[in-house]
Amino acid sequence: MSVNRRVEYPKIPLDSVIEINEIVSLFYFEYAKDFVFQGESHDFWEFLYVDKGQVEVMADTEGYQLQQGEMIFHKPNEFHSVWANGKIAPNLIVVSFVCNSPAMKFFENKILKAGEEEKNILANLIRERTHCFNKRLNEFITVKDKRPDELFGAQQLIKIYLELLLITLIRNNTAIKKQERISSLTRRRAEDDLVNRMICFMKQNIEKNLTVDDFCREFSLSRTRIKSLFKDRMQTGIIQYFRRMKIERAKELIREENYNFSEIAERLGFSSVHYFSHVFKKITDMTPSEYAVSVKSKAELPKE
């Protein structure tokens, strides 16, 4: 007589060293030779792969040149921008995603070279994007853009291919030292661009009392880096420059004669009209009242 025996087999849990459950963007761009992306920072990862041509990239305040087949990762909250060299129209893959796995630290401050294995994975990733989303490869995607006729498993394959790409890059460890790709011209252009963005930020917030910490939060840089960079480029402190900008705006408002001094002080974020007068005199060597009746104020009126 046979006896049926139930055999208990051990179940082995599998570790996930890199896990991605959310993507933000997945693009394939064909840019013009004079393309410029002014830059941004955000709280998720992003990588840029050069499929054709070459580009210059800024990561925080460092500038780099990337050749065909190379990629750079931007960690969360790292400011980054990119521009073409004006000679070759580049093709770029840009993928941004959320990943909190500790293994992602490998990708910080690295330029990587993609081999055939990584290129094949990138091709599969782009292919599944077309199977999943009803948008062109150079357009933003949202949850609403998922195809009603989505190919079975397309979303999961995007996750799998992206995780596979990251694991393969770590295994192959094809990192290029960033120091070998630093371009002094690129760095200079990147730093000038960053300072210009700081000045635009001031203009947009002329009525506020900005502090150095506000610039640090906006541009994801340290206090020391913000202050030294601005001083190096503009030969003055960042807050001193902002105060001068406020006073130039105050002079315009005085010449327009639509507001009294108290209203101007309030509009420009000064704590009191007395402090406004103090700063105005310190910068122009005149009080607001003296400036209002001066020949200088009349000479500075805009021409019709």
HUZIWO-V15063 format. One line per field, one symbol per residue. ss: DSSP state (H for helix, E for strand, C for the rest). psi: psi as a letter, one per 20 degrees, with the letter a starting at -180 (. if undefined). burial: b if it has 16 or more other ideal C-beta (glycine too) atoms within 10 Angstrom, else e. A space follows every 50 residues. Layout:
ss = ???
psi = ???
burial = ???
//
This chain:
ss = CCCCCCCCCCCCCCCCCCCCCEEEEEEEEECCCCCEEEEECCCCEEEEEE EECCEEEEECCEEEEECCCEEEEECCCCCEEEEECCCCCCEEEEEEEECC CHHHHHHCCCEEECCHHHHHHHHHHHHHHHHHECCCCCCCCCHHHECCCC CCCHHHHHHHHHHHHHHHHHHHCCEECHHHHECHHHHHHHHHHHHHHHHH HHHHCCCCCCCHHHHHHHHCCCHHHHHHHHHHHHCCCHHHHHHHHHHHHH HHHHHHCCCCHHHHHHHCCCCCHHHHHHHHHHHHCCCHHHHHCCHHHHHC CCCC
psi = pqpopppopqpoqpqohpppipqgqnqoqnrrikqpohrrqrkrqqqppo hqbqrpqpodjqqqpprpjqqqporpjppqrqqrjigpoqpqpppqrppj phiihhiplqpqppahghhhggghghghghhhqlqrijqqqrhijpphkp ppjgghhggghgggggggggghllqpphhijpphggggggggggghhghh hghikhirmqrhhghgghjlrrggggghgghhhikrqhhgggghgghhhg hghghhkiqrhghggghjjqhrhghghggghhhikqrhghhhjqhghhhj pqq.
burial = eeeeeeeeeeeeeeeeebebeebeebbbbebeeebebebebeebbbbbbb bebebbbbbbbbbbbbeebbbbbbbeebbbbbbbbeeeebbbbbbbbebe eeebebbeebbbebeeebeebbebbbebbbbbbebeeeeebeeeeeeeee eeebbebbbbbbbbbbebbbeeebebeeeebeeeebbebbbebbbebbbe ebeeebeeebebeebbebbebeeeebbebbeebeeeebbebbbeebbebb bebbeeeeeebeebbbebebeebeebbebbeebbebebeebeeeeebeee eeee
//
